[in-house]
């Protein structure tokens, strides 16, 4: 019999998207093919400590996105970089647990989706799902992301950037003159619509800036593009493929935009329409731009690319998510399911992509003959 692959699902983390990560991990654990994979659950609490979680009951209030949290597990872990040993050790007695063959990080936002965990796993010589260090860092920083897309000729909306030390220099009129009104203010390095505000007047301006700066030292002012919100999933390494596109239809009677509340807390906050009703040529354009964006931004494994579609069928890329949500209502797996790849098969493909990349990188020289 073939030996099972030992997969570590790494979840939780220090970012404001901690609770979303717990929901994603729960769904991946429930869907993964357990005849093929042995699963080790590694939870990171909000202070950054790592825990070895029991697979039977690792979350509290798992059905409530407002209250969901990690069990208080006394067994803490540390990752020790090493040559081929893949050591996760228990800090209480320094005994290593069974080797992990591949890590599936499902950490959303800073300290997980931004290249930090990816760099640690690379040092530890462990294969991992998703983009590597560079692609993760680019995908997380919306400022760098948008500049690279713009320079590659990918259509994007107008935007301005403000660092915390420049806060006193920015004013409402300057932003309006550059990108119009209304506009959006958001942290440069965060996802799940955390810290985002839609600004229509000068009275809302300072409050929105203060809100965004609570989550990052760099914020963006983005043009409001009136249009439909379309999303497309991408899968692969060197030869990525795109799913059919889906549409987010926000309940405008309850939410101004596709906010955190509309995404995760309000079941009637938004409707996911899969597939999106689009002319064939627009579908192809979105899929092409999704793959192009994936390549330009050095992504691997998986990503979800978000678009705005104007009434005249102009398409604009909004952003990329290198570790998209994997909850039961998340677009990334739902789009692939509608494209013919089941949730369980999707997890399997992502793990195999991670192992394939690792095997290729292992053949690279790491020393020079003198």
C-alpha positions in Angstrom: 0.0 0.0 0.0 1.1 3.5 -0.7 2.1 5.5 2.3 -0.2 8.4 3.2 1.1 11.9 2.7 1.2 13.8 6.0 -0.3 17.2 5.6 -0.1 20.0 8.2 -2.9 22.5 8.0 -1.6 25.8 9.4 -4.3 28.2 10.4 -5.3 31.0 12.7 -2.6 33.7 13.0 -2.1 37.2 14.3 -4.0 39.1 11.6 -7.4 40.7 11.8 -8.6 37.8 9.5 -7.9 35.2 12.2 -11.5 34.1 12.5 -11.9 33.7 8.7 -8.8 31.4 8.7 -10.4 29.2 11.4 -13.5 28.7 9.2 -11.3 28.0 6.2 -9.2 25.4 8.1 -12.4 23.7 9.4 -13.7 23.2 5.8 -10.4 22.0 4.4 -10.1 19.4 7.3 -13.6 18.1 6.7 -13.1 17.9 2.9 -9.5 16.5 2.5 -9.3 12.9 1.3 -8.3 11.1 4.5 -7.7 7.8 2.6 -4.7 9.7 0.9 -3.6 12.1 3.6 -2.9 12.1 7.3 -3.7 15.5 8.8 -1.9 17.4 11.5 -3.6 20.5 12.7 -1.4 23.4 13.7 -3.2 26.4 15.1 -1.6 29.8 15.6 -3.3 31.9 18.3 -3.6 35.7 18.2 -0.4 36.2 20.1 1.5 34.2 17.5 2.0 31.0 19.6 1.8 27.7 17.7 -0.3 24.8 19.1 -0.8 21.2 18.2 -4.5 20.7 17.9 -6.6 17.6 18.3 -8.3 16.7 15.1 -11.5 15.7 16.8 -12.4 19.1 18.4 -10.0 21.9 17.6 -12.4 24.9 17.4 -15.0 26.4 19.8 -18.2 27.8 18.4 -17.2 26.6 15.0 -20.6 27.3 13.5 -20.7 30.9 14.6 -18.3 33.2 12.6 -18.6 35.9 15.3 -17.5 33.7 18.2 -15.3 31.0 16.5 -12.0 30.5 18.2 -9.2 28.0 18.9 -9.4 25.6 21.7 -7.0 26.6 24.5 -4.5 23.8 23.9 -1.5 23.6 26.3 0.7 21.7 23.9 2.8 24.4 22.1 5.0 23.9 19.0 8.1 25.3 17.4 9.3 24.9 13.9 13.0 24.1 13.7 14.7 24.7 10.3 16.7 21.6 9.3 18.0 19.5 6.4 15.2 17.1 5.4 14.0 16.5 9.0 11.0 18.8 8.8 10.9 19.0 12.6 8.0 20.3 14.5 8.9 20.0 18.2 6.9 20.3 21.3 8.3 23.1 23.4 7.4 21.3 26.6 9.8 18.4 26.1 11.5 19.1 22.8 10.3 15.8 21.3 9.6 16.0 17.6 6.3 14.9 16.2 6.0 12.8 13.1 7.5 14.4 10.0 5.3 16.7 8.0 5.5 16.1 4.2 3.7 19.3 3.1 2.1 22.3 4.8 -1.2 23.8 3.7 -1.1 27.3 5.1 -4.6 28.8 5.3 -3.5 32.0 7.0 -5.2 35.1 5.6 -3.6 38.6 5.8 -0.3 39.7 7.5 1.8 37.1 9.2 0.6 34.4 6.9 -0.3 35.5 3.4 2.5 38.1 3.1 5.5 35.9 2.6 6.5 35.6 6.3 5.3 32.1 6.9 6.4 31.1 3.4 9.9 32.2 4.1 9.9 30.3 7.4 8.7 27.1 5.7 11.3 27.5 2.9 14.1 27.8 5.5 12.7 24.7 7.2 12.8 22.8 3.9 9.1 21.9 3.9 6.9 22.0 0.8 3.9 24.3 1.1 0.7 25.1 -0.8 0.4 28.4 -2.6 2.6 31.2 -3.7 6.2 31.4 -2.5 7.8 34.3 -0.7 7.9 36.8 -3.5 4.4 36.2 -4.9 2.9 36.2 -1.4 4.5 39.5 -0.5 3.5 41.2 -3.7 -0.1 39.8 -3.5 -0.5 41.2 0.0 0.8 44.7 -0.7 -1.9 46.4 -2.8 0.3 49.3 -3.6 3.1 47.2 -5.1 0.5 44.9 -6.7 -1.2 47.7 -8.5 2.0 49.3 -9.7 3.2 46.0 -11.2 -0.1 45.4 -12.9 -0.2 48.9 -14.2 3.3 48.7 -15.6 2.5 45.3 -17.3 -0.5 46.9 -19.1 -3.2 45.2 -17.0 -6.2 47.6 -16.7 -6.7 48.9 -13.1 -8.5 51.8 -11.5 -6.9 55.0 -10.3 -5.3 55.0 -6.9 -3.1 57.0 -4.4 -0.9 55.8 -1.6 -0.3 57.4 1.8 2.2 56.3 4.4 1.6 57.1 8.1 4.4 59.7 8.2 2.6 61.5 5.3 -0.8 61.6 7.0 -0.8 65.4 7.7 0.0 66.1 4.0 -3.1 64.4 2.5 -6.3 66.2 2.2 -9.8 65.5 0.8 -9.6 67.9 -2.1 -6.3 66.4 -3.3 -7.8 62.9 -3.4 -11.0 64.0 -5.1 -9.0 66.0 -7.8 -7.0 62.9 -8.5 -9.5 60.0 -8.4 -13.0 61.5 -8.0 -15.7 60.9 -5.4 -16.9 58.7 -3.9 -13.7 56.7 -3.3 -12.4 53.9 -1.0 -9.8 54.0 1.7 -8.2 50.7 2.8 -5.1 49.3 4.5 -2.4 48.3 1.9 -1.8 45.0 3.6 -5.0 43.3 4.6 -7.9 41.4 3.1 -11.4 40.3 3.7 -12.5 43.9 3.4 -11.2 44.7 6.9 -10.5 48.4 7.6 -12.1 49.5 4.4 -14.4 52.6 4.2 -16.4 54.2 1.3 -16.0 57.9 1.5 -18.4 60.3 -0.1 -17.8 63.5 1.9 -15.1 65.4 3.7 -16.7 64.7 7.1 -16.1 60.9 6.5 -12.5 61.4 5.4 -10.5 61.6 8.6 -12.5 58.9 10.3 -11.9 56.5 7.4 -8.1 57.3 7.3 -7.9 56.7 11.1 -9.7 53.4 10.6 -7.4 52.2 7.9 -4.3 53.2 9.8 -5.3 51.0 12.7 -4.4 48.0 10.5 -1.4 49.2 8.5 1.2 51.9 8.2 0.4 52.4 4.5 -3.1 53.0 3.1 -4.6 53.3 -0.3 -7.2 55.7 -1.8 -9.0 53.9 -4.7 -11.2 55.2 -7.4 -14.8 54.0 -7.1 -15.5 52.1 -10.3 -19.3 51.7 -10.9 -19.8 48.2 -12.2 -20.4 44.6 -11.4 -18.0 42.7 -9.1 -16.6 39.6 -10.9 -14.2 37.1 -9.4 -12.2 34.4 -11.1 -10.1 31.6 -9.6 -6.7 30.5 -10.8 -4.9 27.2 -10.3 -1.4 26.0 -11.3 2.3 26.7 -11.3 4.0 27.4 -14.6 0.8 26.8 -16.7 -2.1 28.1 -14.6 -5.7 27.7 -15.6 -8.7 29.9 -14.8 -12.1 28.9 -13.6 -15.4 30.2 -14.9 -16.1 33.7 -13.5 -18.6 34.3 -10.7 -20.4 37.5 -9.6 -20.8 39.1 -6.2 -24.1 40.8 -5.9 -24.0 42.8 -2.7 -27.3 43.5 -0.8 -27.2 47.3 -1.3 -30.1 47.7 1.1 -27.9 46.5 3.9 -24.3 47.1 2.9 -22.7 49.9 0.8 -20.1 47.5 -0.6 -18.9 43.9 -0.2 -17.7 44.4 3.4 -16.4 41.9 6.0 -19.9 41.8 7.4 -21.4 41.1 4.0 -18.8 38.4 3.3 -18.8 36.4 6.6 -21.3 37.5 9.1 -24.6 38.3 7.2 -26.0 35.3 5.4 -28.1 37.7 3.3 -25.3 40.3 2.8 -24.5 39.2 -0.7 -25.5 36.7 -3.4 -22.8 34.6 -5.2 -23.9 34.1 -8.8 -22.0 31.2 -10.4 -21.5 31.3 -13.2 -21.7 35.0 -13.9 -24.0 35.9 -16.7 -21.5 37.3 -19.2 -21.1 37.4 -23.0 -18.6 34.7 -24.1 -16.0 37.3 -25.2 -16.1 39.0 -21.7 -15.7 35.6 -20.0 -12.6 34.9 -22.1 -11.2 38.4 -21.4 -11.7 38.0 -17.6 -10.0 34.5 -17.7 -7.1 35.8 -19.7 -6.6 38.8 -17.4 -6.8 36.5 -14.3 -4.0 34.3 -15.7 -2.0 37.3 -16.8 -2.3 38.9 -13.4 -1.3 35.6 -11.7 1.8 35.5 -13.8 2.8 39.2 -13.5 2.5 39.0 -9.7 4.7 35.8 -9.5 1.9 33.7 -7.9 1.9 29.9 -7.8 -0.6 27.3 -6.7 -3.7 29.3 -6.2 -5.2 32.8 -6.3 -8.5 34.5 -6.7 -8.5 37.6 -9.0 -11.2 40.2 -8.4 -12.6 42.5 -11.2 -14.9 45.4 -11.9 -17.0 45.1 -15.0 -18.4 48.4 -16.3 -21.7 48.7 -18.3 -19.7 49.1 -21.6 -17.9 45.7 -20.7 -14.6 47.4 -19.8 -12.8 45.1 -17.4 -10.6 46.4 -14.5 -8.5 44.2 -12.2 -9.2 45.2 -8.6 -6.8 42.9 -6.7 -5.4 39.4 -6.3 -5.7 37.1 -3.2 -2.9 34.6 -3.0 -4.6 32.6 -0.1 -8.3 33.1 -0.9 -11.0 32.1 1.6 -11.8 28.4 1.8 -15.0 28.6 3.9 -18.1 26.8 2.7 -19.4 30.0 1.2 -16.1 31.2 -0.3 -15.8 32.0 -4.0 -12.5 30.2 -4.7 -13.6 26.6 -4.1 -17.2 27.3 -5.3 -15.9 28.6 -8.7 -13.8 25.5 -9.2 -16.6 23.2 -8.2 -18.8 24.9 -10.9 -15.8 24.4 -13.3 -15.7 20.7 -12.7 -13.2 20.4 -9.9 -14.7 19.3 -6.5 -13.6 20.7 -3.2 -11.7 17.5 -2.3 -10.0 17.3 -5.7 -9.0 20.9 -5.5 -7.3 20.4 -2.2 -5.5 17.3 -3.7 -4.3 19.3 -6.7 -3.0 22.1 -4.6 -1.0 19.7 -2.4 0.5 18.0 -5.5 1.4 21.4 -7.0 3.3 22.2 -3.8 5.2 19.0 -3.8 6.0 19.3 -7.6 7.4 22.8 -7.1 9.5 21.6 -4.1 10.9 18.7 -6.1 12.0 21.0 -8.9 13.6 23.5 -6.5 15.4 20.7 -4.7 17.4 20.1 -7.9 18.8 23.6 -8.0 22.5 24.0 -7.0 23.1 25.6 -3.6 26.9 25.7 -3.8 29.6 26.7 -6.2 32.6 24.6 -7.1 35.8 26.5 -6.5 
